[in-house]
Amino acid sequence: MVTIKDVAKVAGVSIATVSRVIHDGHQVGEACRARVKKVIAELGYRPNSNARALVSKTTNTLGVVTPKLSMPFFGSLASGVEKGARENNYKLLMSNSLYETKSEQEAIDSLRDHNCQAIILHSEYSDEKTLLKLAKEIPGLVLINRYMPAIANRCVWLDNVAGARTATDYLINRGHKNFAVITSIYQNGDPGFRLQGIRESLKLAGLQLSEAAIEESTANMEGGEQAVQALLNKGIQFTALLAYNDLMAIGAIHALFAAGLRVPEDVSVIGFDDLIVSRACRPRLTTMHYPVEEMASYATKLAIQLSDTSIEPESRTHLFIPQLVERDSVADAPRS
């Protein structure tokens, strides 16, 4: 591997001079600077970022922790973080928490060992006390998809209640009165907030959602199929189905077709997230667009700003609103 000593030897200058050229120092003549840069290019020398970090105590390295990068939603989140990192000339380190508090903490510790001053954290299960402590210790820590009033300026989050209301109102306006819900068994905040929004809209419309019409399962296609099968086995009658996310919605459509029910003629189905797969399935899925890539890119820039401790952070929140995307899986309520 080519070292800074090799560059200095070939260019006929000191190591200090090569260092000044690399860091755009002013104490180097233009002819000398051009010669050193030419040698760097010819030898293919790349500065050691770890060595520079030891001197400066900082790195242009940003970290992101998500539960499971292989899942489409978190893959989209990571894509948004990568975009923001590239735009700001930051390198990116990624890690999975695997839906475990211990693994989440270990992932954060690993990023801190790499001197990451900016970290995007999608925290599922860490308690508020732990997160508040981390916020004090990590200048550029930003929480995504979680809101904590005490550190609101570090939170980039989605209004899940408003999104669920919009989806429910859309179905109500299409004439639906018999509703069912399939939701996630994961005990984070999102399922509860979305269920809250659904209930609020139904109550305002004078409609009720029985507990029997709510089925929990894993937040994937298999879970969606199992949840709908359970609803049908219980004899629940519904013409409108609200799914926790797109994957559950697609699984639900499979189960409905298997039971001889047509979508949307017999049952209208609406998802949440607006993943790529929602445009590829048949019928194309009506859903709530979750601007996860935009949020992640925004969170990245915010984390980089906060990591600069010389700048006073602004006291404001960073709230995003989901938008309805109309496709083919919702129709007017069938006539009785």
C-alpha positions, 0 to 999 in steps of 0.5 A, a space after each residue: 500500500 502506498 504511504 505518505 512517505 512514498 509520496 514524499 520520497 518520489 516528489 522530493 519533499 518532506 512528509 509535512 509538505 505532502 500533508 499540507 497539500 492534502 489538507 490544502 495548507 497555504 505554506 506550499 508554493 503552487 509549483 510544489 503543490 502541483 508536483 505533489 498532486 501529480 505524484 499522488 495521482 500517479 501512485 494512487 495514494 489515498 489518505 488514511 482517514 483513520 489516521 486523520 481522525 486520531 489527529 483531529 478527533 473527528 471523522 466525516 463518518 455517519 452511522 445509521 442503526 435500523 432494526 433490519 436492513 433487509 426489510 424494504 422499509 428500512 432499505 428505503 430508509 438506509 437509501 435516504 441516509 446514504 443520499 444525504 451522506 453523499 451530498 455532504 461528503 460523509 462516509 456511511 456505516 450501517 448496522 442492524 439492531 435485530 429488534 433487540 434492545 441489547 443489539 441496538 445498544 451494541 450497534 450504537 457502541 460500535 459506531 461510537 468506537 468508530 468516532 461517529 459524531 452523527 448517528 441516525 437511530 431508528 430505535 424500536 425498544 430503547 427506553 426514553 431514559 437511555 435515549 436521553 442519555 445518548 443524546 447528551 453523549 452523542 452531539 449528532 444523534 437524531 431519532 427517526 420515526 420516534 418523537 420525544 418532547 424533551 429532545 424534539 429538535 433531534 426527532 424526525 417523525 411521521 404523524 401516524 395518527 393523521 395518516 390513519 385518519 386520512 386512510 379511514 376517511 377515504 374509505 368512509 367517503 367511498 361508502 364503507 361502513 363495515 371495517 376490519 384492521 390487521 395490525 402489527 404485533 411489534 410493540 413499538 408506537 406506530 401500530 397504536 398510533 395508527 389504530 388510534 387514528 382509525 378509531 377517531 375517524 370511525 367515531 366521528 362518522 358514527 361507526 364502530 370497530 369491534 375488537 374482534 375485527 382487529 387482528 394482530 400478526 407479523 408485519 409482513 406478507 405472511 402475517 397479512 395472510 394469517 391475519 385475514 384468514 383469522 378474521 374470516 375464520 371468526 366470521 367477521 363481515 367487512 367491506 373495507 380492510 385497513 392494513 398496518 403496512 403494504 406488505 400486510 396489505 398484499 398478504 391480505 389480498 392473497 388471502 382474500 382471493 384464496 377465499 373467493 373474495 374479489 379486491 376491490 369489488 367485494 373488499 377494499 384494501 388500503 396499505 401504508 408506506 407506499 413501497 415499490 411493491 405496492 405498484 407492482 402487485 395486482 390490483 395496484 395497492 392504494 396506500 399512504 405514502 410514507 416519505 421515508 427516504 426524504 425523512 432519512 435524507 433530512 435526518 442525515 443533514 440534521 445529524 451533521 448540523 447537530 454534530 457541529 457543536 460550535 453551532 447552537 441547535 434550533 429548538 424546533 420539531 421535524 414533522 412529516 405528514 403521509 399522503 394518500 396515493 390512490 390506485 386500484 385496491 379501493 372501490 365504492 362499498 358494494 351495494 347490499 
